[in-house]
Structure formats: C-alpha cells, structure tokens
Amino acid sequence: MAISGHKGVSRIDQEAKNHHGWYVRVRFSGKSLSKFFRDSAFGSRKKSLTAAVAYRDEAERELGRPRTDRTVLVMSSRNSSGVVGVRRRERKRTSTTGVFTAAAYYEACWSPVPGELKRKLFSVDKLGERGAFLAACAHRRDMERALLGSEIRENWAAAAPAILAAATPPVPKKPLGRTTRRSTR
C-alpha cells in the first residue's frame, strides 16, 4: 500500500519543479486510467488527497474493477485452464509395490487476506474431468463473491467458452492402437 494509505494513490514531491500532489493510477483488464492532483489546485494536501481517492474509486467503477485493497488477479498468458485461480494438476504417487500412478485434480486458489493463499482440490477420479473443473470454477467464483462482494466479470467472461466446452459431453475418441482386418476367405 502506498504512503497515502490508499491503494493506487501515491505522493509526488519534486522540490526542483515545485511539483507537489497525489498521483492516481488504476489498471484493470489491460486498461489504465491515471491523473495527478496538485496540492495548490485544491488548496491543501488533505483536500487533494480526498479528491484523488474519489477519482480512484470512480476510475475503478468505470473499469469494472472491484473496490478492494487486495491484489485483483486477471487472466495471465501462463494460465492453461482459461479461468483465473483454477488450474489442473497431477500428483504422482508410488504404491507399496513400487508402481507409479498419477492422481489428477483441479485446484481452486484464492487469497482471503493479503499474503495468505488458500486452496481447495477437486479430484478428477471422483468427479470426472468435467465435474472437477466445474466444481473448482464454482468454488473460485463463490470465494470471489465472499471476499470482493461480486465476482470479477472479466475472469468469467473470458473463461465462458472453456467452461461451456467443459460442460458439454466429450466426443468419444477412437480406440488407440492398430486394428486388423480379418479376411473372410
């Protein structure tokens, strides 16, 4: 958090240029809004801070960013599931006989307080591929609502094709391996 005590609001004091005020920058979903609030234009440091915070709140509403002091994650190019906070993982296990098996699951992640990470796992073996993915997405969405007051629309709008594709039954695949024809002689 900035010295101002308000996320996204920073203090700028440049004596050489007689430049004193608060700088607001709000970024969300690839868009950015910023504005400088000069102390002399508002009459005092406190009044310019009040105006800067009001502008920050308005800019967040305009961009669709939830009002919170937590970091709000948006889609990353590294995300393979198509949903922020949901990923597919595999855990390799060794049985008592020395045989390796892989247990697949979807993991829903969220941060209840700054600096703390919580996760919930949804087994592909128990729920199926589609069921585990949808359960992880639903849980992540519930956590966004509980922590932020609403879900982040951009996360779910971008993920809608992946979620809808996961909700449709998978197309049966042809069996692997060679098939041989028997001659009818």
DRENGUMI-864623 format. One record per residue (C-alpha): x, y, z; residue in three letters. Coordinates in steps of 0.2 Angstrom, whole numbers, plus 5000, padded with zeros to 4 digits. Example, Ala and Ser with C-alpha at 12.3 -4.5 7.8 and 13.67 -1.06 7.14 Angstrom:
2
SITE    px    py    pz  residuo
SITE  5062  4978  5039      ALA
SITE  5068  4995  5036      SER
***
This chain:
185
SITE    px    py    pz  residuo
SITE  5000  5000  5000      MET
SITE  5006  5017  4996      ALA
SITE  5011  5030  5009      ILE
SITE  4994  5038  5007      SER
SITE  4986  5023  5015      GLY
SITE  4976  5021  4999      HIS
SITE  4979  5008  4986      LYS
SITE  4983  5016  4969      GLY
SITE  4986  5034  4976      VAL
SITE  5005  5039  4978      SER
SITE  5013  5055  4984      ARG
SITE  5024  5065  4972      ILE
SITE  5035  5079  4979      ASP
SITE  5048  5087  4967      GLN
SITE  5056  5102  4975      GLU
SITE  5066  5107  4960      ALA
SITE  5050  5108  4949      LYS
SITE  5038  5114  4963      ASN
SITE  5028  5098  4959      HIS
SITE  5018  5093  4974      HIS
SITE  5002  5082  4974      GLY
SITE  4995  5065  4973      TRP
SITE  4996  5053  4958      TYR
SITE  4982  5040  4955      VAL
SITE  4984  5025  4943      ARG
SITE  4971  5012  4941      VAL
SITE  4974  4997  4930      ARG
SITE  4962  4983  4926      PHE
SITE  4959  4971  4911      SER
SITE  4973  4979  4900      GLY
SITE  4966  4997  4903      LYS
SITE  4974  5011  4913      SER
SITE  4967  5027  4920      LEU
SITE  4978  5040  4929      SER
SITE  4978  5058  4935      LYS
SITE  4988  5070  4945      PHE
SITE  4980  5080  4959      PHE
SITE  4991  5096  4963      ARG
SITE  4990  5102  4981      ASP
SITE  4989  5120  4975      SER
SITE  4974  5117  4964      ALA
SITE  4964  5110  4979      PHE
SITE  4971  5122  4992      GLY
SITE  4979  5109  5004      SER
SITE  4987  5092  5004      ARG
SITE  4972  5084  5013      LYS
SITE  4959  5091  5000      LYS
SITE  4970  5085  4986      SER
SITE  4971  5068  4994      LEU
SITE  4952  5067  4996      THR
SITE  4949  5072  4978      ALA
SITE  4962  5059  4972      ALA
SITE  4953  5045  4982      VAL
SITE  4937  5050  4975      ALA
SITE  4944  5049  4957      TYR
SITE  4952  5032  4961      ARG
SITE  4935  5025  4966      ASP
SITE  4926  5032  4951      GLU
SITE  4940  5025  4939      ALA
SITE  4938  5008  4947      GLU
SITE  4920  5008  4944      ARG
SITE  4922  5014  4926      GLU
SITE  4935  5000  4923      LEU
SITE  4924  4987  4932      GLY
SITE  4937  4983  4945      ARG
SITE  4931  4978  4962      PRO
SITE  4934  4990  4976      ARG
SITE  4947  4981  4987      THR
SITE  4964  4984  4994      ASP
SITE  4969  4966  4989      ARG
SITE  4978  4962  4973      THR
SITE  4965  4958  4960      VAL
SITE  4971  4944  4948      LEU
SITE  4966  4944  4930      VAL
SITE  4970  4932  4916      MET
SITE  4988  4928  4913      SER
SITE  4996  4920  4897      SER
SITE  5003  4906  4908      ARG
SITE  4985  4901  4913      ASN
SITE  4981  4884  4905      SER
SITE  4963  4881  4911      SER
SITE  4956  4898  4905      GLY
SITE  4950  4903  4922      VAL
SITE  4959  4914  4934      VAL
SITE  4963  4904  4950      GLY
SITE  4959  4887  4943      VAL
SITE  4972  4875  4937      ARG
SITE  4974  4857  4933      ARG
SITE  4987  4847  4942      ARG
SITE  4994  4830  4944      GLU
SITE  5001  4822  4959      ARG
SITE  5012  4806  4956      LYS
SITE  5010  4793  4969      ARG
SITE  5020  4777  4972      THR
SITE  5011  4762  4979      SER
SITE  5018  4749  4991      THR
SITE  5023  4738  4976      THR
SITE  5033  4752  4968      GLY
SITE  5020  4756  4954      VAL
SITE  5019  4774  4949      PHE
SITE  5001  4781  4947      THR
SITE  4996  4799  4944      ALA
SITE  4981  4807  4953      ALA
SITE  4974  4822  4943      ALA
SITE  4964  4836  4951      TYR
SITE  4958  4854  4948      TYR
SITE  4964  4866  4961      GLU
SITE  4954  4882  4966      ALA
SITE  4965  4896  4974      CYS
SITE  4961  4912  4982      TRP
SITE  4968  4924  4995      SER
SITE  4957  4928  5010      PRO
SITE  4969  4941  5017      VAL
SITE  4984  4949  5009      PRO
SITE  4999  4937  5009      GLY
SITE  4989  4921  5013      GLU
SITE  4984  4908  5000      LEU
SITE  4970  4896  5002      LYS
SITE  4967  4881  4990      ARG
SITE  4954  4868  4988      LYS
SITE  4956  4852  4977      LEU
SITE  4943  4843  4966      PHE
SITE  4948  4825  4961      SER
SITE  4946  4820  4943      VAL
SITE  4945  4802  4949      ASP
SITE  4930  4806  4960      LYS
SITE  4921  4819  4950      LEU
SITE  4927  4816  4932      GLY
SITE  4937  4828  4921      GLU
SITE  4922  4840  4918      ARG
SITE  4914  4838  4935      GLY
SITE  4931  4843  4944      ALA
SITE  4934  4858  4933      PHE
SITE  4916  4864  4935      LEU
SITE  4917  4862  4954      ALA
SITE  4933  4871  4955      ALA
SITE  4926  4885  4945      CYS
SITE  4911  4886  4955      ALA
SITE  4921  4887  4971      HIS
SITE  4933  4900  4965      ARG
SITE  4918  4911  4960      ARG
SITE  4910  4909  4977      ASP
SITE  4926  4914  4985      MET
SITE  4927  4930  4974      GLU
SITE  4909  4934  4979      ARG
SITE  4913  4931  4998      ALA
SITE  4929  4941  4998      LEU
SITE  4925  4955  4985      LEU
SITE  4906  4957  4986      GLY
SITE  4904  4951  4967      SER
SITE  4914  4940  4955      GLU
SITE  4926  4948  4943      ILE
SITE  4916  4949  4927      ARG
SITE  4932  4949  4916      GLU
SITE  4938  4932  4923      ASN
SITE  4922  4923  4920      TRP
SITE  4918  4931  4903      ALA
SITE  4934  4926  4896      ALA
SITE  4933  4909  4903      ALA
SITE  4915  4906  4897      ALA
SITE  4920  4896  4881      PRO
SITE  4931  4885  4891      ALA
SITE  4918  4882  4905      ILE
SITE  4904  4879  4892      LEU
SITE  4915  4867  4882      ALA
SITE  4919  4858  4898      ALA
SITE  4900  4857  4902      ALA
SITE  4896  4848  4885      THR
SITE  4899  4829  4885      PRO
SITE  4916  4824  4877      PRO
SITE  4917  4817  4860      VAL
SITE  4921  4798  4861      PRO
SITE  4938  4795  4854      LYS
SITE  4943  4781  4843      LYS
SITE  4952  4767  4852      PRO
SITE  4971  4768  4852      LEU
SITE  4982  4755  4843      GLY
SITE  4981  4746  4827      ARG
SITE  4965  4737  4821      THR
SITE  4967  4722  4810      THR
SITE  4955  4716  4797      ARG
SITE  4951  4698  4796      ARG
SITE  4950  4690  4779      SER
SITE  4934  4681  4775      THR
SITE  4942  4668  4764      ARG
***
